[in-house]
Amino acid sequence: MQYELKALIGSPVVATDGEMGSVRTFLFDDQSWKVRYLVVDVGNWLKRRDVVLPITALDKPVWANKTCCAHLTKDQVRNSPDVDTKSRSHVSRNCHA
């Protein structure tokens, strides 16, 4: 079955100890076109804060309820590297959560 990634935008991201944020976007490798990172909004209603998670820190999406589950705790997600979604040039393969 084929799915569109845009269907996951805004979906919850669940850490091992509870819901942590929502999917903002995906970052692709510019050579292989593989999804490498998930950008997660971990902010609150006053201020958005986007962090980047390597795709290896996630299970496959649960398409039935449009949820992404991470192999990380809330603190690990919260302390993941920030990403400037307007200039994604500083995200590299060396970025790890």
C-alpha positions, 0 to 999 in steps of 0.5 A: 500500500502507498501512503503520502507523507503529507497525511502525517503533517500535524500528527502526534509524535509519541515518545516512550513515556507519552505524547511529545509533539506533532509532525511539522515536516520531513527532511530528505537526503538530496541524493538518495531521496530517502527520508532522513529526519522528522521535524517535530514541533515540541513547543507550546501554544505560546511558542513553536519549537522545532527539533529534528529526529533521525528517522532511525529513532522512529517506528514505522508510522501507525497509519490507522491513527496517523501517529509516529512513535519514537524510541526516545523519552520525552526528555530525549525528544525535547533535548534533540537538536533544534532545526531552523526550518527556513534554512535547513542547510545546517542539518547533516547526516552527523545530526543525532538525537 
